[in-house]
Amino acid sequence: MNMRISKSIFILAAASMFASNANAKLEGVYTDWAVHSKSQGSEKICYVLAKAKSKTPSTVKHGDIYFMVANWKSGAAKEQPSLLTSFSLKPEIPPSARIGSARIPMYADGSEAFVENRSDEKKLVRSMRKGSTMRVDAVSARGTQISYEFSLRGITAALGKAKTVCK
């Protein structure tokens, strides 16, 4: 199966799970990151979530912007990072995540962006554990250049808790 298609299936399931967060269980809050778990059929998904601390440009209505790292108990996804927006992103202009000098290319799929290569996913999550802030740049479907900053305070503890919950 094509890597983008299989990842899209996982991300869509995670996004639908996130959208109906009412049934998710809050497992803990670690500074700027919250850990949630949710059962979806026979699958259990654990994810860490942070809200953007800053949104650029300030003249645009961004809505809620989150960064998520998801684990599936079945092992279908391990520490899979993604950006969740409340609007569509322009797929022709790839988003990217930057932590310090590490820049990770992503791709847009509707209102989400995620990393295509598993090795880059690992690199991004490793950099998130070491960094203090992460910036994600993208272009909205309307053509607006947008940028979000996320605090990485608490990410290591949150990822540890998510891994424990989804064992």
ChimeraX attribute file (.defattr): number of C-alpha atoms within 10 A of each C-alpha:
attribute: neighborCount
match mode: 1-to-1
recipient: residues
	/A:1	6
	/A:2	7
	/A:3	11
	/A:4	15
	/A:5	10
	/A:6	12
	/A:7	18
	/A:8	16
	/A:9	12
	/A:10	17
	/A:11	23
	/A:12	15
	/A:13	14
	/A:14	23
	/A:15	18
	/A:16	12
	/A:17	18
	/A:18	20
	/A:19	11
	/A:20	11
	/A:21	14
	/A:22	10
	/A:23	14
	/A:24	19
	/A:25	13
	/A:26	16
	/A:27	16
	/A:28	16
	/A:29	18
	/A:30	16
	/A:31	14
	/A:32	18
	/A:33	25
	/A:34	23
	/A:35	28
	/A:36	24
	/A:37	25
	/A:38	22
	/A:39	15
	/A:40	14
	/A:41	6
	/A:42	7
	/A:43	13
	/A:44	16
	/A:45	25
	/A:46	29
	/A:47	31
	/A:48	31
	/A:49	24
	/A:50	23
	/A:51	18
	/A:52	20
	/A:53	14
	/A:54	14
	/A:55	20
	/A:56	15
	/A:57	13
	/A:58	10
	/A:59	7
	/A:60	10
	/A:61	10
	/A:62	16
	/A:63	10
	/A:64	12
	/A:65	20
	/A:66	20
	/A:67	23
	/A:68	22
	/A:69	24
	/A:70	25
	/A:71	25
	/A:72	24
	/A:73	20
	/A:74	13
	/A:75	12
	/A:76	13
	/A:77	17
	/A:78	20
	/A:79	22
	/A:80	22
	/A:81	25
	/A:82	24
	/A:83	26
	/A:84	22
	/A:85	18
	/A:86	14
	/A:87	16
	/A:88	17
	/A:89	25
	/A:90	21
	/A:91	18
	/A:92	10
	/A:93	16
	/A:94	17
	/A:95	26
	/A:96	20
	/A:97	24
	/A:98	19
	/A:99	19
	/A:100	14
	/A:101	7
	/A:102	14
	/A:103	17
	/A:104	20
	/A:105	20
	/A:106	25
	/A:107	22
	/A:108	25
	/A:109	17
	/A:110	17
	/A:111	17
	/A:112	25
	/A:113	27
	/A:114	27
	/A:115	24
	/A:116	16
	/A:117	14
	/A:118	14
	/A:119	9
	/A:120	16
	/A:121	22
	/A:122	16
	/A:123	15
	/A:124	24
	/A:125	18
	/A:126	12
	/A:127	21
	/A:128	22
	/A:129	16
	/A:130	15
	/A:131	17
	/A:132	15
	/A:133	16
	/A:134	21
	/A:135	19
	/A:136	23
	/A:137	17
	/A:138	24
	/A:139	19
	/A:140	20
	/A:141	17
	/A:142	10
	/A:143	11
	/A:144	14
	/A:145	15
	/A:146	18
	/A:147	19
	/A:148	22
	/A:149	22
	/A:150	22
	/A:151	20
	/A:152	20
	/A:153	19
	/A:154	17
	/A:155	27
	/A:156	16
	/A:157	19
	/A:158	25
	/A:159	25
	/A:160	12
	/A:161	21
	/A:162	26
	/A:163	20
	/A:164	11
	/A:165	18
	/A:166	19
	/A:167	12
